[in-house]
Amino acid sequence: MAYKVRFVNPGKLYRQLKPDLDAAYFKVMENGNLIDREELWNFEGELAKFVGTRHAVGLNSGYDSLHMSLRACGIGPGDEVIVPAHTFVATASAVVNVGARPVLVDVGRDFNIDVDRIEEAISPRTRGIIPVHLNGRMAYMPAVTEIAEKHGLAIVEDACQSLGASQDGKKAGAWGVTGCWSFYPFKILGGYGDGGAITTNSDEVADFARRMRFNGEDRHTGQYHGHGFTCLLDNIQAAFLSVKLRHMPEWIEKRRVIAERYRAGFAGIDDLALPHFNGDGRSDVFQNYVVRSKQGDAFSDHMREHGVEVLVQWRKPYYRHEALQLEDRGFPETELLSSEVCSLPLAVELDDDEVEHVISTVRSFYGLS
């Protein structure tokens, strides 16, 4: 159907940035800088500076950033890794695909891993933990860090949805051995195709990722350092991402403004839980504006029927897909929120009329003008 309010509108955003994006495209094409050239190197430096780490290494997806990070940490067969029960399946799949076992932990009301339940899931085989910073809000990293240090666990941050979020002034992606990023088009920093990166303060991890993303080869010496992969970020995507990264501060502020308009517009609707969590030093960027309606699919269907494109992530928790062969140890909060969640449009290309249409459509579902 033709939506009055799209969840994201890449074409509209392109038109807003057209001169700079076109200039980046023509520079790459005219110079023939297609693979591992200055646009990639420049973007890696800019991303590291934005996150607050010494290094960034461009890869071709958020999944590859997770997979590469686990390998850099030496995690493999026989090991266990703590993973939230509510996240995109790629988080757990990366663990499985290095030969390790994901051990799932329930989440709290802010959709992130419940730090009070982590230690009960740790065993002698546990080697790492992947806190997922979901929807633009960081997991509570002071507690995660304390637990990891106590038990000698590597932290791999799945920060794919939270570029620019912070805890006590320290940004997502700067806490663990690595921070993992996705530049899938729907992300807060999205490309025109897929893409990803890791950020890290470790010289050894950065070197490992740079070599393994290009079949294990050190591009400067020609020496192979192992059997690697082909998963580096394309130069043309890096050029586009550099253009967009310059706008991140203003985009984050606009997201927060829209989120506040939603909060005001939905005030007094007791049935609707909003994603505003004050205090404890965390600063959110609202990658997704995820509400919880006790009406579940009826709410989401109403939004779509009235021209608002919404996403539902995820009605069926990933651990209940039999083919994945994951252990369901009982995750009541994940089960409850999965029946209630609905992501409303919140993108920088939204205009005032579109925001008002979302608000009025939500209110009309509850019989409010």
N, C-alpha and C positions, 0 to 999 in steps of 0.2 A: 504494500500500500504506500501511497505518498503521504509522508508524515509532515505535519505542520511544524513540529519541532524534532529535528534529528538528534540522536544521541551524541554523535559527533558529526561534523560536516567538513571533511578534509578539503573539499573543493572551495568552500567559502574561505577557509583559513589560507589556502594557497593564494586566492585572489588578494587577500589582505597583505600578503608577504611577497607578491609576485615579482617585483623588481629585484629584490635581493635573492630570491630563490632562482630566478632565471639567470642572474649573473653568476651564481655559484655553479649552475649547470653548464653554462657555456664555457666557463673557465676550465672545468674538468674535461669537457669534451674537446675543446680546442687544443689543450695541452696533452691529451691522451693519458691523463693521470687516472687510471682505472683501478689499480690494485696496489695497496700498501704504499701510498705516496703522501705528499705533504698535507693534503686535506684530512687524511686519517690521523696523521701525527699531530696536526694542529688541534683537531677535535679532542683527541686523547688528553692533550695538555689542558685544554679548556675545561673538560669534564672533571679531571682530577682537581683542578683549582676550585671549581664550583662545589665539589663534594668535600674537599679539604683533605685529600690524600696525596701521597707522593706520585702515584702512578694511576693511569687508567689504560686498559687494553681493550680495543674494539673487537667484538665478536659478532657472529651473524644472527644471534637470537638470545633471548633471555634464558631459554633452556640451556644453551651452550655455556652461558656464564655460570650457571649452577653446576653443570657437568664438569666444566674445566676447574672450577673452584674445589670441588670434592677431590678430583684427581691431584690437584696441587697440594691438598692437605694430606695426601697419602691414604685416603679412605678407600676401602675396597672390600673384597670378599671376606665374610666373617664379621664385619663391623656393623654397628647399628648407628643410626642417625635420628635424632628427635626432629619431628616434623609436625606442624599444626594439622589438625583434622579438617579445618576449614581453610582451603587454599586451592589454587589451580593445580591440577594433577601433575603438572610438570615438576613441581617441587619434589614430590615423592618419586616421580619417574627418574629424575636425575640420580637419586640415591640407588634405585634398583639397577640402573644401567651402569653403575660402577661396581656392581656386584654386592652392594651392601643392603641392609634391611631397614626400611623406614619404620620407626616406632611413633605412632600418632598420639598426640596430646590434644585435649579439648581446648577450646578458645573461650575467651570472656565476652562480655557484652559489647566490647569495642571491636569484635571480630578477630582480634589477634590472640596469639598463644597465651593461655592462662599460666602465668609464671609460677603460681602456687601448685601446679600439677606436674611440673617438669621433673622434679627429682624422683617422684615415684615411678617414672618411666625409665630411669637410668639403670643400666645393668653393667656388669664388668666388660661387656662388649661395646658399650657406647663410646663412640669416638668423636661425635660432632653434634651440633644443633643448628638447625636452619630456622631462625625466627623470621617470619614473613611480616613485612610492614604493609598491611593490606589497606587499600582504598585511600592511600595518602596519609595514613597514621602509622607511626612507628610502634612496633612492639616495645614493651617496657624494658629497655636495654640495660639499665643499671642492675636489675635483678637477673636478667639473662647472663650478663657478664660475670656477676658474682658466682652464679651457679657453674658457669663454664670454667672459671678459674679454680673453683673448689674441686671439680671433678676432672680437670685436665682435658676439656673438650674444645675442639676447634669451632669457632663461630663463623658460619657462612650466612651473611645477611641476604635474604631474598627481598631486595628493595625495589623490585621491578615496578611497583605501583606508587612509589613514594619519593621520587626525586625532589629534593628541596625540603622535605620534612626534617625535623630536628628534635633532639632531646637535650635540654639544658644548653642549647647553643651548638651542640655537636650534631652534624647532619647524618642522616641515614646513609649507609654505605661506608662510613668511616670508623665503625666500631669493631668489626670482625676482622678475620684474616682477609676476607674479601667482602665487598658489596656487589651484588649482582643486579644488572640493569637490563630492561627490555625497551626497545624503541619501536615496538609494534605500533601501527598507526593510531590505535585508540589510546595510547599512553600519553601522559602529561607532556613528554617530549617524544613525539612520534615521528617516524620516518615515512618514506613513500615506498614501503616494502618492509621486510623484517630487519631487525638489527638488535645488537646487545653489546654489553661491555661488562668488565669487572673493574672495580676500583680497589686499590690496596696500598698499604704502606710498606709492603715487603718487596725488596729487590728480587729475591729468589722467586716469589710467586709471579711477579710481573714477567720475569725472564721465561719462566716455565710456560705461561700462557702465550706469550709472543711466539715462542717456538712451536708449541703444540697446535696453535691455531693454523699453522702453515706446515702441516705434515711432519712436525718435529724438527724443522730446519732452522738453524740460526741464519737469518738472511744476510748477515754481515760476513760470516766466516764460511758458510756453506756446510758446516758441520751438522750432522743429525744427532739429536739428543734423545731419540726414542721414536716409537711409532705414534705419530700424532694424528691430526684431523685436518679437515679443510673447513674452517669456520671463522674467517676473519670478516670484519665489517667492511663492506664495499666502500670504495672511495667516494662514489657519488652520494651514497647515503650519509657518509660523514660530513660532506660539504653541506648538505641540506640541514643536518642536525646542528652544525655550527651556527648557521643562520638562526635557527629556532632557539638555541641555547642562550643567545644574547637577550632574548625576550623573557626568559624564565622568571626573573624577579617581578616584572609587571604582570605576567600571567598568573603567578601564584597569588598575588594580591587580588587580581580579578576573581579568581576562584573563591577566595575567602569572602569577597563582597557578595557574590552570588549565593554562597552558602548561608550567609547571614540573612539575605533576602528570603531564602527558603525558610529559615528558622522563624523569622517574623511572620511569614505567610501561613505557616502551618501551626502557629501557636494555638494551644487550646484543643488540639485534636488528640485526645488521650489514647486513641487506638494506634496512633502512629509514633513509633520511636525514631528519633532523629539522631544523626551521627555527630553530635556535639558532645565532647568529653573534656571538661575543663580541668585545669590544675595539673599537677605532677610534672611540669616542665616540658611537656610535649607540645610542639607546634605543628599543626596538620596542614596539608596542602590540598585536600579534597580532590584526589585523583578521581574518585567516584563518590557521588552523594547517595549513600545506601540507606534507605529507610526500611523500617520493619513494620509491616501491616499485618495485623491478626487475620485479615481477610485474604491474605495470600494471593492466589492466582486471580481472584475476582478483582483485586486492586490493580494488578498489573494489566489484566485484560481491559479494564476500564480506561487506563491511561492510553493504551494502544488504540482502542476504539475511538478515542477522542483526539487522535493525531499526535500523541506524544510517544516517541520511540524510547522504550526502556529496556534494560537488560536484567535478567534474573540469573544470579550466580550464587549458588547453584542449588536447584531444587532437590536434586539427588546427590548427596555427598559422594565424593569420588571413591571413598573406601567401600561403598555399597555396590560398586560395579564388579561383578564376580570375576571378570577377566583379569582384573588388576591383582587379585589374590593378596589383598591387604587385610590385616587383622583389625577387626572392629571390636575394640575393648569397651565400647560404650561411651558415647560422647553426647550427653544430653543437650548442651548448649548449641553444638553444631546442628543437631537434629532440629531443634526448635527454630533457630534463626534461618535454616535452610527452607523452612516452610513459610517464612515471612518476608524474606529480603526482596527488595526491588531497587535497582539503581536508576535514579532519575538523571536526565541530561544535565551535565555541568561541564561545559567546555568554554574556552575563552572566546570562541566565535559566536556564542549566544548573544542575542541582542535583548534589550529590555522587554520588548513585546513577547519574545519567546519565553523568557523567564516568567512573565506574568501569566502566560497561557499555561505553563506547567503548574503554577500555584493555583490558578482557578480550576484546573482540571482535577487536581488533588482534592481541593475543597468541595467540588461538586460531587465527588464520590461519597463524601460524608454528609451530603445534603446541606452544605454551607455555601453561601453566596460569596 
